[in-house]
Amino acid sequence: MNTSLAHISGVGAVTGYGWGTGALWDGLASGKAAATLHHDFTRPGANPVWLAKVPSGGNELDGTSRFGRALRGAGREAIEDALARGWQPGRTVGLLHAVVLGDVEEWRSFYLHDGGKRRVRDYLTLMPSTPMSLLMQEFGFHGPAMAVSAMCASGNAGLITAKMWLDTGFVDDVVFVATDLSATPENVEHFVKLGVGVVDVEPQDACRPFQTGSRGFPAGEAAAAFVLSARPAGAYGAVLGGSMSHDAYHATSIDPDLTQVRRCFEDALSDAGVQAEQVRYLNAHGPGTAQCDAAEAVMLETVLNSHAQVYSVKPLTGHCQGAASAVETAAAVLGFERGMVPAAPHVSQAHPLLLDGLTTAEPGLTVKSSLGMGGHNSVVVLAPA
């Protein structure tokens, strides 16, 4: 058991709702999905698709890449937010970046439009390390900088790693950013072919986590960032603990016996030093697929003993892949400050513990789960300030 805290002192976000945490919260509070119809997304003659893509914007000085702008924009917002709330950087500030596919738009352009040839300086923008390096340079941070990758669980993996760095004294503070702007035609098409991606109807018609009639998830994009510190100045809340496990079972499916999923939930509570009865909310992976929703419902009813209520924001933000659990954590943390839980509204018959729309928060902890493709199980325990 580890009872030390990783305080969340700053938050930044870029999502399908727009640039900044204000846009994210206002979008979630509206109960309306971030996705819009894209008519020029697929091959000529194809039907338009619903996508929660990050819109154009950001700082022009951050370059032309949407990926680089989003990474630096979210990171900058989190740092400036933390500074405004009283955080003072320690001697060693590290950077963790959760990333799965990297800057797929730029690589796509590199091969399909540039013929594999660019000026060296422009070629370097393809590397995820470049915007990371520029963010470190901007703020003069000199701690370790590295990436973590665990499919949809990457956000939780980053938070757990950040806490480990703080617990061991490896760093004084951590800036953690998760970035995924990979809603390209090819990526979206293959998730549709897998039978889990749904882009042919409005997101809330298709994605109904813990409700009847759910078909899967809409595609989303996001960058979410946090400043984490051992010092509590101005904190929104804290990461109390967490755990990760792996099913070692299948490239896409969850092991139906749920042994490792259960172990992950139980170990996270143990690591945080808390009891199931202290958990008030399960911020679920909740992609609206039958196997994921069933697995998390079992954990809600058994490990958490049906004391908690559950919600998912994927019908609203879309499934943001490598940034999914990070943007969903940002939603929970912003809710801590406002005393609200940003749940999606019901659209059909629901699990009795599923929250229905924006809800006034009650005292207690939030468990954030994420079940990444390939068997990556992850659970983080969050506490309001």
C-alpha positions in Angstrom: 0.0 0.0 0.0 1.2 3.5 -0.9 -0.5 6.3 1.0 1.5 9.3 -0.5 -0.4 11.6 -2.9 0.2 12.9 -6.3 -1.7 16.2 -6.3 -3.3 17.5 -9.5 -2.4 21.2 -9.6 -3.2 22.1 -13.2 -5.3 20.8 -16.0 -5.3 21.5 -19.8 -7.4 20.1 -22.6 -7.9 20.2 -26.4 -10.9 18.2 -27.5 -13.6 18.0 -30.2 -15.4 20.7 -28.2 -12.5 23.1 -28.8 -9.3 24.5 -27.3 -9.2 24.7 -23.5 -10.7 23.2 -20.4 -13.5 25.8 -20.6 -14.7 24.4 -23.9 -14.4 20.8 -22.6 -16.5 21.5 -19.5 -19.1 23.6 -21.3 -19.5 20.8 -23.8 -19.8 18.1 -21.2 -22.3 20.1 -19.2 -24.5 20.6 -22.3 -25.0 16.9 -22.6 -24.4 17.2 -26.3 -21.8 15.2 -28.2 -18.7 17.0 -29.6 -18.9 15.2 -32.9 -19.9 17.0 -36.1 -20.6 15.7 -39.6 -17.6 15.5 -41.9 -18.6 15.5 -45.6 -15.1 15.4 -47.1 -13.6 12.8 -44.8 -13.8 9.6 -46.9 -13.6 8.7 -50.5 -15.6 10.6 -53.1 -19.3 9.5 -53.1 -19.1 8.1 -49.6 -21.5 9.1 -46.9 -20.5 11.8 -44.4 -19.3 10.6 -41.0 -19.7 11.8 -37.3 -16.3 12.6 -35.7 -15.2 14.5 -32.6 -12.1 15.9 -34.3 -10.0 18.6 -32.7 -10.8 21.8 -34.6 -8.2 24.0 -36.1 -6.7 26.5 -33.7 -3.9 26.7 -31.2 -0.8 28.9 -31.3 0.7 29.4 -34.7 4.1 29.6 -33.1 3.7 25.9 -32.2 4.0 24.9 -35.9 1.5 23.7 -38.5 0.9 20.2 -37.1 -2.4 19.8 -35.3 -0.8 17.1 -33.2 2.1 19.3 -32.1 -0.2 22.3 -31.5 -2.5 20.2 -29.4 0.2 18.6 -27.3 1.9 21.9 -26.5 -1.4 23.8 -26.1 -2.8 21.3 -23.5 0.6 21.2 -21.7 0.9 24.9 -21.7 -2.6 25.4 -20.4 -2.0 22.9 -17.5 1.3 24.6 -16.5 -0.2 28.1 -16.6 -3.2 26.9 -14.7 -1.0 25.3 -12.0 1.1 28.5 -11.7 -2.0 30.6 -11.4 -3.2 28.3 -8.6 0.0 28.7 -6.6 2.2 25.9 -7.8 5.9 26.6 -7.8 8.0 24.2 -9.9 10.6 22.2 -8.0 14.2 21.8 -9.1 13.4 18.7 -11.2 10.2 18.8 -13.4 9.7 15.7 -15.6 7.6 15.3 -18.7 5.6 12.2 -19.5 3.8 11.9 -22.8 1.1 9.2 -23.5 1.0 8.5 -27.2 0.0 5.5 -29.3 0.1 6.4 -33.0 1.9 9.7 -33.0 1.3 12.4 -35.6 -0.5 10.2 -38.1 -1.7 13.2 -40.2 1.9 14.4 -40.7 3.1 10.9 -41.6 0.2 10.5 -44.0 1.1 13.8 -45.7 4.8 12.9 -45.7 4.2 9.7 -47.7 1.2 10.5 -49.8 1.8 14.2 -50.6 5.5 14.8 -50.1 6.8 11.6 -51.7 8.8 10.8 -48.6 11.0 13.9 -49.0 11.1 17.0 -46.7 13.6 19.5 -45.4 15.3 18.0 -42.3 13.7 20.7 -40.1 10.2 19.8 -41.4 10.9 16.1 -41.1 11.7 16.5 -37.4 8.1 17.6 -36.8 7.0 14.0 -37.5 8.7 12.9 -34.3 6.7 12.9 -31.0 9.9 14.0 -29.2 9.9 17.3 -31.1 6.9 19.0 -29.5 7.9 17.4 -26.1 11.3 19.0 -26.4 9.9 22.3 -27.4 7.6 22.3 -24.4 10.5 21.5 -22.1 12.5 24.3 -23.7 9.6 26.8 -23.3 9.4 26.4 -19.6 13.1 25.5 -18.9 12.3 22.1 -17.3 15.3 19.7 -17.1 13.9 16.5 -15.6 13.4 13.2 -17.5 11.2 13.3 -20.5 9.8 10.1 -22.0 6.7 8.5 -23.6 4.3 5.8 -22.3 2.1 3.7 -24.5 -0.6 1.2 -23.5 -3.3 1.6 -26.1 -6.5 3.1 -24.7 -5.1 2.7 -21.1 -2.2 5.1 -21.9 -3.6 7.9 -19.9 -3.9 5.8 -16.8 -0.5 4.4 -17.4 0.9 8.0 -17.5 -0.8 8.9 -14.2 0.5 5.8 -12.5 4.0 6.4 -13.8 3.9 10.0 -12.7 2.9 9.0 -9.2 5.7 6.4 -9.1 8.2 9.2 -10.1 6.9 11.4 -7.3 6.8 8.6 -4.7 10.4 7.7 -5.3 11.7 11.3 -5.3 12.8 10.8 -8.9 11.3 14.2 -9.7 9.8 17.0 -7.8 6.9 17.6 -10.2 5.5 16.0 -13.4 3.9 17.5 -16.4 1.8 14.7 -18.0 0.3 15.0 -21.5 -1.7 12.5 -23.5 -2.2 13.2 -27.2 -4.2 11.4 -29.9 -5.2 13.1 -33.1 -5.5 10.0 -35.2 -9.0 10.2 -36.7 -7.8 9.8 -40.2 -9.9 8.0 -42.9 -7.8 4.8 -42.7 -7.8 4.5 -38.9 -11.6 5.2 -38.6 -12.4 2.8 -41.4 -10.6 -0.1 -39.7 -12.3 0.4 -36.3 -15.6 0.3 -38.2 -14.5 -2.9 -39.9 -13.6 -4.3 -36.4 -17.2 -3.8 -35.5 -16.7 -1.4 -32.7 -16.4 2.0 -34.4 -19.7 3.7 -35.3 -19.7 6.9 -37.4 -22.8 6.6 -39.5 -25.3 8.0 -36.9 -25.1 10.6 -34.2 -22.8 9.5 -31.4 -25.5 9.2 -28.7 -27.7 7.1 -30.9 -24.9 4.5 -31.3 -22.8 4.8 -28.1 -25.0 4.0 -25.1 -22.6 2.6 -22.4 -24.5 0.4 -19.8 -27.8 0.9 -21.8 -29.7 -1.2 -24.2 -29.1 -0.8 -28.0 -25.5 0.3 -27.8 -23.5 -0.5 -30.9 -20.0 0.8 -30.1 -18.2 4.1 -30.0 -17.7 7.3 -32.1 -14.2 8.4 -33.0 -12.7 11.3 -31.1 -9.5 13.2 -30.7 -7.9 14.9 -27.7 -4.9 16.2 -25.9 -5.2 16.3 -22.1 -2.5 17.5 -19.7 -1.9 17.6 -15.9 0.6 19.1 -13.5 1.2 16.6 -10.7 3.1 17.4 -7.6 3.9 16.1 -4.1 2.9 19.5 -2.8 -0.8 20.3 -2.5 -0.8 24.0 -3.4 -4.0 24.8 -5.3 -4.8 21.2 -6.1 -8.0 20.1 -7.8 -7.6 16.7 -6.3 -5.1 13.8 -6.0 -4.1 10.5 -7.5 -4.2 8.1 -4.5 -3.0 5.0 -6.3 -3.5 2.7 -9.2 -2.7 -0.6 -10.9 -2.3 -2.1 -14.2 -2.5 -5.7 -15.4 -2.6 -7.6 -18.7 -5.0 -10.3 -19.8 -2.4 -12.0 -22.1 -5.5 -13.5 -23.9 -6.3 -11.9 -27.2 -5.4 -9.0 -29.5 -8.7 -7.2 -29.1 -11.0 -9.2 -26.7 -11.2 -9.2 -22.9 -10.6 -12.6 -21.2 -14.1 -13.6 -20.3 -13.2 -14.9 -16.9 -12.2 -11.3 -15.9 -9.4 -12.6 -13.6 -6.9 -9.9 -14.5 -9.5 -7.1 -14.7 -10.7 -8.0 -11.2 -7.1 -8.2 -9.9 -6.5 -4.7 -11.4 -9.4 -3.2 -9.6 -8.6 -4.8 -6.3 -4.9 -3.9 -6.5 -5.7 -0.3 -7.3 -7.9 0.0 -4.2 -5.1 -1.7 -2.1 -2.4 0.6 -3.5 -4.5 3.6 -2.7 -5.2 2.3 0.8 -8.9 2.6 0.5 -12.0 0.4 0.8 -14.6 -0.2 -1.8 -17.2 1.6 0.3 -15.3 4.8 0.0 -15.7 4.9 -3.8 -18.7 7.0 -4.9 -18.2 7.0 -8.7 -16.8 4.7 -11.3 -15.6 6.8 -14.3 -15.7 3.9 -16.7 -13.9 3.1 -19.9 -17.5 2.7 -21.1 -17.0 2.5 -24.9 -20.5 1.1 -25.5 -19.2 -2.3 -26.6 -20.9 -5.4 -25.1 -17.8 -7.0 -23.7 -16.3 -3.9 -22.1 -19.6 -2.7 -20.6 -20.4 -6.2 -19.2 -16.9 -6.5 -17.7 -17.1 -3.1 -15.9 -20.6 -3.8 -14.8 -19.4 -6.9 -13.0 -16.6 -4.9 -11.3 -19.2 -2.3 -10.3 -21.4 -4.9 -8.7 -18.7 -7.1 -7.2 -15.5 -5.4 -6.4 -17.2 -2.1 -5.7 -20.2 -3.9 -4.1 -22.7 -1.7 -6.0 -21.9 1.2 -3.6 -20.7 3.4 -6.5 -22.6 4.9 -9.4 -21.1 4.6 -12.9 -20.8 7.0 -15.9 -18.9 7.3 -19.2 -18.1 10.4 -21.2 -17.4 8.6 -24.5 -20.8 9.3 -25.9 -19.9 13.0 -25.6 -16.1 13.3 -26.3 -15.9 10.2 -28.5 -13.3 7.5 -28.0 -10.0 9.4 -28.0 -7.9 6.3 -28.2 -4.4 6.9 -26.7 -5.8 10.1 -24.9 -9.1 8.5 -23.9 -8.5 7.8 -20.2 -6.6 11.1 -19.8 -9.4 13.3 -21.2 -11.9 11.3 -19.1 -9.8 11.9 -16.0 -9.7 15.6 -16.9 -13.5 15.6 -17.1 -13.7 14.1 -13.6 -11.1 16.5 -12.1 -12.8 19.6 -13.6 -16.0 18.2 -12.0 -14.2 18.1 -8.6 -13.7 21.8 -8.7 -17.4 22.4 -9.7 -19.0 19.8 -7.4 -20.5 18.1 -10.5 -20.2 14.8 -12.2 -20.2 15.2 -16.1 -22.2 12.1 -17.0 -23.8 11.6 -20.4 -27.6 11.6 -20.4 -29.6 8.3 -20.8 -31.1 7.5 -24.2 -32.5 4.0 -23.5 -33.1 1.5 -20.7 -30.0 1.7 -18.4 -28.2 -0.1 -15.6 -29.7 1.1 -12.3 -26.4 2.6 -11.2 -25.8 4.6 -14.3 -25.9 8.4 -13.8 -28.2 10.3 -16.0 -26.7 13.6 -17.2 -24.8 16.3 -15.3 -25.2 15.4 -11.6 -24.4 17.1 -8.3 -21.4 15.3 -6.8 -21.7 13.5 -3.5 -18.7 13.0 -1.1 -16.4 10.1 -2.0 -13.7 8.8 -4.3 -13.7 8.3 -8.1 -12.2 5.2 -9.7 -11.1 5.7 -13.3 -10.9 2.4 -15.2 -9.6 1.9 -18.7 -9.5 -1.4 -20.6 -7.1 -1.0 -23.5 -7.2 -3.1 -26.7 -5.0 -6.1 -26.4 -5.6 -6.7 -22.7 -4.3 -3.6 -21.1 -6.2 -3.2 -17.8 -5.8 -0.1 -15.8 -7.4 1.5 -12.8 -6.6 4.8 -11.0 -8.2 6.0 -7.7 -8.9 9.8 -7.6 -9.9 12.0 -4.7 -11.3 15.5 -4.7 -9.1 18.1 -3.0 
